């Protein structure tokens, strides 16, 4: 549980390391694997070759957008964070990062995102501003809807779709299916994560599914999201004629979902962080490894 501002005196304001802690840069592991699955599958369908320059630009765009989104989230939510014991130790609350420095970092990250989109292809650049909208709307969502998790899901669904467009320069409904799968998955585990803030959210009028409908309802919603996600990933596998190793990856994901939802219970949230960070991080990496191996076996070359 984070301490208050008095318990953690301000550190050097605006340092790079403090900013990286603010945006939790290591959590890119949740979104990047699925962007890579989309990008590599698109490359396989185009000419069965990995285009490393494009893959690098996809990485820059994804990390840039995610960094901007996290910084904007922290800036917009800093007053809410200050009233919640769990988040009162965040860098903008304690003064480790100033609001000015956070905005500067966010703008730089956004510039990298737009720059990468411009270098990829015209359609990617034309669509790139649309991805910014849900990233900014999401932190405000908890102020006007009990379902801000759905806005987060929409924001995250854009990643795989954008990665596919980045490679092909064309719209693809295959990528939309994968994007929706990712959005439902992340929206679902955000339901789990929000359960730990029910008391603070209700006290301060912050809206969420757990705060409005209770923790049991939120956990059932997360379980339903896992089922829907699995179904959408199966659909994506069928649409792209995935091979045996991808199906092995889907089996691993299904088992991980069962484990995740077995360790978090309405009256026992002690293993929530394990479910949220460890299991979900594993899910993305495991499916990516299996997808990459499957594409390699089927002929994807460097």
C-alpha positions as CSV (number, residue, x, y, z in Angstrom):
1,X,0.0,0.0,0.0
2,X,1.5,3.3,-1.0
3,X,2.3,6.0,1.5
4,X,1.1,9.5,1.5
5,X,2.9,12.6,0.3
6,X,4.2,13.2,3.8
7,X,5.7,9.7,4.1
8,X,7.7,10.1,0.9
9,X,9.3,13.5,0.4
10,X,9.7,14.8,-3.1
11,X,12.7,13.5,-5.0
12,X,14.4,15.1,-8.0
13,X,11.6,16.5,-10.0
14,X,11.3,15.3,-13.6
15,X,14.1,12.8,-13.8
16,X,14.0,10.3,-16.6
17,X,14.0,7.3,-14.2
18,X,11.1,8.8,-12.2
19,X,9.2,9.4,-15.4
20,X,9.7,5.8,-16.5
21,X,8.4,4.7,-13.1
22,X,5.4,7.0,-13.5
23,X,4.4,5.4,-16.8
24,X,5.4,1.9,-15.7
25,X,7.3,1.3,-18.9
26,X,7.8,-2.4,-18.1
27,X,4.1,-3.0,-18.5
28,X,4.5,-2.6,-22.3
29,X,4.7,-6.4,-22.1
30,X,0.9,-6.5,-22.0
31,X,0.4,-4.9,-25.4
32,X,3.5,-5.5,-27.4
33,X,3.2,-9.2,-27.9
34,X,-0.2,-8.9,-29.6
35,X,1.0,-6.1,-31.8
36,X,3.9,-8.3,-32.8
37,X,1.5,-11.2,-33.5
38,X,-0.5,-9.0,-35.8
39,X,2.6,-7.5,-37.5
40,X,4.3,-10.8,-38.1
41,X,1.2,-12.5,-39.3
42,X,0.6,-9.7,-41.8
43,X,4.3,-10.0,-42.9
44,X,3.7,-13.8,-43.4
45,X,0.7,-13.1,-45.5
46,X,2.4,-10.4,-47.6
47,X,5.6,-12.1,-48.5
48,X,6.7,-14.5,-45.7
49,X,9.6,-12.2,-44.7
50,X,10.3,-10.3,-41.5
51,X,10.8,-6.6,-42.3
52,X,12.9,-5.5,-39.3
53,X,12.6,-1.8,-40.1
54,X,8.9,-1.9,-40.0
55,X,8.9,-4.0,-36.9
56,X,11.1,-1.5,-35.2
57,X,8.7,1.3,-36.2
58,X,5.8,-0.7,-34.8
59,X,7.7,-1.0,-31.5
60,X,8.4,2.7,-31.4
61,X,4.8,3.6,-32.2
62,X,3.4,1.2,-29.6
63,X,5.8,2.2,-26.8
64,X,5.3,5.9,-27.7
65,X,1.5,5.7,-27.6
66,X,1.5,3.6,-24.4
67,X,3.9,6.0,-22.7
68,X,1.7,9.0,-23.7
69,X,-1.4,7.3,-22.5
70,X,0.0,6.4,-19.1
71,X,1.4,9.8,-18.6
72,X,-1.9,11.5,-19.5
73,X,-3.7,9.0,-17.2
74,X,-1.5,9.8,-14.3
75,X,-1.8,13.6,-14.9
76,X,-5.5,13.6,-15.2
77,X,-6.0,11.3,-12.2
78,X,-3.5,12.8,-9.9
79,X,-6.1,14.3,-7.5
80,X,-8.0,11.0,-7.4
81,X,-4.7,9.1,-6.8
82,X,-3.9,11.4,-3.9
83,X,-7.1,10.4,-2.1
84,X,-6.5,6.6,-2.5
85,X,-4.0,5.0,-0.1
86,X,-2.9,2.5,-2.7
87,X,-2.0,5.2,-5.2
88,X,-0.9,8.1,-2.9
89,X,2.7,7.2,-3.4
90,X,2.6,7.8,-7.2
91,X,5.2,10.2,-8.5
92,X,2.9,13.0,-9.4
93,X,1.4,12.9,-5.9
94,X,4.6,12.8,-4.1
95,X,6.3,15.4,-6.3
96,X,9.0,13.0,-7.6
97,X,7.7,14.1,-11.1
98,X,6.2,17.5,-11.7
99,X,3.1,18.0,-13.9
100,X,5.2,20.0,-16.3
101,X,7.8,17.2,-16.7
102,X,5.0,14.6,-17.1
103,X,3.4,16.6,-19.9
104,X,6.8,17.1,-21.5
105,X,7.5,13.4,-21.5
106,X,4.0,12.7,-22.8
107,X,4.4,15.1,-25.7
108,X,7.8,13.6,-26.6
109,X,6.3,10.1,-26.5
110,X,3.4,11.3,-28.7
111,X,5.9,12.8,-31.2
112,X,7.7,9.5,-31.5
113,X,4.3,7.8,-32.1
114,X,3.3,10.1,-34.9
115,X,6.8,10.1,-36.4
116,X,6.8,6.3,-36.5
117,X,3.3,6.3,-38.1
118,X,4.5,8.8,-40.7
119,X,7.5,6.6,-41.6
120,X,5.3,3.5,-42.0
121,X,2.7,4.4,-44.6
122,X,0.0,7.0,-45.5
123,X,-2.9,5.1,-44.1
124,X,-1.1,4.5,-40.8
125,X,-0.4,8.2,-40.5
126,X,-4.0,9.2,-41.5
127,X,-5.5,6.9,-38.8
128,X,-3.0,7.6,-36.1
129,X,-4.8,10.5,-34.5
130,X,-7.9,8.3,-33.9
131,X,-5.8,6.1,-31.5
132,X,-5.2,9.1,-29.2
133,X,-8.9,9.8,-28.5
134,X,-9.7,6.8,-26.3
135,X,-6.3,7.1,-24.5
136,X,-7.3,10.5,-23.3
137,X,-11.0,9.7,-22.7
138,X,-10.3,6.6,-20.6
139,X,-9.1,8.4,-17.4
140,X,-12.1,10.7,-17.5
141,X,-14.4,7.6,-18.0
142,X,-14.4,6.8,-14.3
143,X,-16.0,10.2,-13.7
144,X,-19.1,9.6,-15.9
145,X,-19.6,5.8,-16.5
146,X,-19.6,2.7,-14.4
147,X,-17.8,1.0,-17.3
148,X,-14.5,2.8,-17.8
149,X,-13.0,-0.7,-18.4
150,X,-14.7,-0.8,-21.7
151,X,-13.0,2.4,-22.8
152,X,-9.7,0.9,-21.8
153,X,-10.5,-2.2,-23.8
154,X,-11.3,0.0,-26.9
155,X,-8.0,1.8,-26.5
156,X,-6.0,-1.4,-26.3
157,X,-7.9,-3.0,-29.2
158,X,-6.3,-0.4,-31.5
159,X,-2.8,-1.8,-31.0
160,X,-3.0,-5.0,-33.1
161,X,-5.2,-3.3,-35.7
162,X,-2.6,-0.5,-36.1
163,X,0.2,-3.0,-36.3
164,X,-1.4,-4.8,-39.2
165,X,-2.2,-1.5,-41.0
166,X,1.5,-0.5,-40.4
167,X,2.7,-3.6,-42.3
168,X,0.2,-3.8,-45.1
169,X,-1.1,-0.3,-45.5
170,X,-4.6,-1.8,-45.7
171,X,-7.5,-2.4,-43.3
172,X,-8.0,-6.0,-42.2
173,X,-10.9,-7.6,-40.4
174,X,-8.6,-10.3,-39.3
175,X,-6.7,-7.7,-37.3
176,X,-10.0,-6.3,-36.0
177,X,-10.8,-9.8,-34.5
178,X,-7.4,-9.9,-32.8
179,X,-7.8,-6.3,-31.6
180,X,-11.2,-7.0,-30.1
181,X,-9.8,-10.1,-28.4
182,X,-7.0,-8.0,-26.8
183,X,-9.5,-5.2,-25.8
184,X,-11.9,-7.7,-24.1
185,X,-8.9,-9.4,-22.4
186,X,-7.4,-6.2,-21.0
187,X,-10.8,-4.7,-20.1
188,X,-11.5,-8.0,-18.3
189,X,-8.4,-8.0,-16.2
190,X,-8.9,-4.3,-15.4
191,X,-12.2,-5.5,-13.8
192,X,-10.0,-7.6,-11.5
193,X,-7.5,-4.8,-10.8
194,X,-10.3,-2.4,-9.9
195,X,-11.6,-4.7,-7.2
196,X,-8.8,-3.5,-4.8
197,X,-10.0,0.1,-4.9
198,X,-13.7,-0.5,-4.1
199,X,-13.7,1.2,-0.7
200,X,-11.7,4.3,-1.9
201,X,-13.8,4.6,-5.2
202,X,-17.1,4.5,-3.3
203,X,-15.8,7.0,-0.8
204,X,-14.8,9.5,-3.4
205,X,-17.4,8.9,-6.1
206,X,-15.1,7.2,-8.6
207,X,-17.1,4.9,-10.9
208,X,-16.3,1.3,-11.8
209,X,-18.0,-2.0,-12.1
210,X,-16.7,-3.3,-8.7
211,X,-17.7,0.0,-7.0
212,X,-21.2,0.0,-8.5
213,X,-22.1,-3.7,-8.7
214,X,-19.7,-5.3,-6.2
215,X,-16.6,-7.4,-6.4
216,X,-18.4,-10.8,-7.1
217,X,-20.1,-9.2,-10.2
218,X,-16.8,-7.8,-11.4
219,X,-15.0,-11.1,-11.1
220,X,-17.8,-12.9,-13.0
221,X,-17.5,-10.2,-15.7
222,X,-13.7,-10.9,-15.8
223,X,-14.4,-14.6,-16.2
224,X,-16.8,-13.9,-19.0
225,X,-14.2,-11.7,-20.7
226,X,-11.7,-14.5,-20.6
227,X,-14.2,-16.8,-22.3
228,X,-14.9,-14.3,-25.0
229,X,-11.2,-13.5,-25.5
230,X,-10.5,-17.2,-26.0
231,X,-13.3,-17.5,-28.5
232,X,-12.0,-14.5,-30.5
233,X,-8.5,-15.8,-30.5
234,X,-9.8,-19.1,-31.9
235,X,-11.6,-17.1,-34.6
236,X,-8.4,-15.3,-35.4
237,X,-6.6,-18.6,-35.7
238,X,-9.2,-19.9,-38.1
239,X,-9.2,-16.7,-40.2
240,X,-5.4,-16.8,-40.6
241,X,-5.1,-20.5,-41.1
242,X,-2.9,-20.8,-38.0
243,X,-0.9,-24.0,-37.6
244,X,-0.5,-26.5,-34.7
245,X,1.9,-24.4,-32.6
246,X,-0.5,-21.4,-32.5
247,X,-3.2,-23.8,-31.2
248,X,-0.8,-25.0,-28.6
249,X,-0.4,-21.4,-27.5
250,X,-4.2,-21.0,-27.3
251,X,-4.3,-24.0,-25.0
252,X,-1.7,-22.5,-22.8
253,X,-3.7,-19.2,-22.7
254,X,-6.9,-21.1,-21.7
255,X,-5.1,-22.9,-18.9
256,X,-3.6,-19.6,-17.7
257,X,-7.1,-18.0,-17.7
258,X,-8.4,-20.9,-15.6
259,X,-5.5,-20.5,-13.1
260,X,-5.9,-16.7,-13.0
261,X,-9.6,-16.9,-12.1
262,X,-9.0,-19.6,-9.6
263,X,-6.7,-17.6,-7.4
264,X,-8.8,-14.4,-7.1
265,X,-12.0,-14.7,-5.0
266,X,-14.5,-12.1,-3.8
267,X,-13.3,-12.4,-0.2
268,X,-9.7,-13.1,-0.9
269,X,-7.8,-10.6,-3.1
270,X,-4.4,-11.4,-1.6
271,X,-3.2,-12.9,-4.9
272,X,-4.7,-10.2,-7.1
273,X,-1.3,-8.8,-8.1
274,X,-0.1,-12.3,-9.1
275,X,-3.2,-12.6,-11.3
276,X,-2.9,-9.2,-12.8
277,X,0.8,-8.8,-13.4
278,X,2.4,-12.2,-13.5
279,X,-0.4,-14.3,-15.2
280,X,-1.4,-11.7,-17.7
281,X,2.2,-10.9,-18.6
282,X,2.8,-14.6,-19.1
283,X,-0.3,-14.9,-21.3
284,X,0.9,-12.3,-23.8
285,X,4.5,-13.6,-24.0
286,X,3.4,-17.3,-24.2
287,X,1.0,-16.7,-27.1
288,X,3.6,-14.6,-28.9
289,X,6.3,-17.2,-28.6
290,X,3.9,-19.9,-29.9
291,X,2.7,-17.7,-32.7
292,X,6.2,-16.8,-33.8
293,X,7.3,-20.5,-33.7
294,X,4.2,-21.4,-35.7
295,X,4.9,-18.8,-38.4
296,X,8.6,-19.8,-38.5
297,X,7.6,-23.5,-39.1
298,X,5.2,-22.4,-41.8
299,X,7.9,-20.5,-43.7
300,X,8.3,-17.0,-42.1
301,X,12.0,-16.0,-42.7
302,X,14.3,-13.3,-41.6
